[in-house]
Amino acid sequence: MAVAPLDETITLAQLTADPYPLYQRMRRETPVLRVKALGRTFLTRAALTKQVKDDPETFSSDDPNTPMKPAFRAHTLMRKDGAEHMSERKAIMPALAPKRINTDWGPLYERLAEEYISRLPRGETVDLFRELCGPLAARILAHILGIPEATDEQMQRWSQCLIDGAGNFGWKREPFAASDAANDEMDALFDRLREARTGNPDGSAFSSMLTAENPIPLSQIYSNIKIAIGGGINEPRDALATVLYGLLDNPDQLAEVKAQDAWGKAFEEAIRWVAPIQVSSRLVTADTELGGFEIPKGDTVMTIQASACRDEELYENGEDFFVFRDKNPHQAFGNGPHHCAGAHVARRTVGRIILPMLFDRFPDMQLDTAKDVVWQGFGFRGPINLPVTLN
């Protein structure tokens, strides 16, 4: 059996700027492709990405070749398998469980959304990415995690530093220096708040982990909070920015979403169309086969869920944003043991609270010029600006 073909032309810069034409070509011509610039075997079809995520024994999350460990200065639960992964995941889940979200956090989400949306100036053009999507995601997460003392600016900066470090596949010095500084700041805050969150349990993730009957080590509690900061801001932030762009750029669909109260469907289509978390790495633990090619033990495969979510085998016109698809079996939240723990939070905050509230306040919002919106990111992707006139 042959090894997968090797591509020596694709660059990280290309994948960061606009990966979708490359993924479309890969799905058609080379769905299993070794990419020299990343040192990984790309898997771009949905069946392949799901196969890998559903088989953690053959495809381990414990990949020593990713920049995540230096970025977080820890061996996080995202890079663990089996019982070790499950024990840490269970430690943080009480704060993220659907029941807790519905009974405890729901009213907080609504209050915070109302507060941040009410600040927006009617009749003016504002960058909703900067003025709403990022700050509101940061504030909601800070409360869930039990660190509301952190400012919106701190939360967003820490998240971006961790994301940049975890995606530093070129192993440049500067992103790790920035993530090191962010880690120092976060550790200092956690140290300062630990006694209060232990003595006065509040149901937050930090408090729940500290006061558990059999708590995980403190170092792992800290790393779990950091993982949540790294992914828990950008995912709802970028999902909100993406769905706003998709709806405002397609006014006919927006009108139908309003008529059907289909905000949840709009959210699901947005994260299918541009998955906030685009890729994941897995270490191959035994010689195996994928897509008719030999995959040797020790290789690192990269599941490209951004591509899987547009796979022609599942979607007609998958490159297009279309809310009212007959089926939308996307992998934007992943699958298998590492299915996104914050999926319920993102669905409720963005799909059920923020979108209807925002369009109720500004029913005639207009996207100034779609071409002025800049999209960016390889590992994590979304708009980095969103100029909208609030009418």
Secondary structure, DSSP 4 states (H G I P E B T S, - for coil): -PBPPEESS--HHHHHH--HHHHHHHHHH-SEEEETTTTEEEE-SHHHHHHHHT-TTTEES--TTSTHHHHHTS--GGG--HHHHHHHHHHHGGGTSHHHIIIIIHHHHHHHHHHHHHTSPTTSEEEHIIIIIHHHHHHHHHHHHT-TTS-HHHHHHHHHHHHHHHT-TT--HHHHHHHHHHHHHHHHHHHHHHHHHHHS--SSHHHHHHT-SSPPPHHHHHHHHHHHHHHHTHHHHHHHHHHHHHHHT-HHHHHHHHHHT-HHHHHHHHHHHS-SB-EEEEEE-S-EEETTEEE-TT-EEEEEHHHHTT-TTT-TTTTS--TT-S-----TT--GGG--TTHHHHIIIIIIIIHHHHHHH-TT-EES-GGG--EE-SSB-EES--EEE--
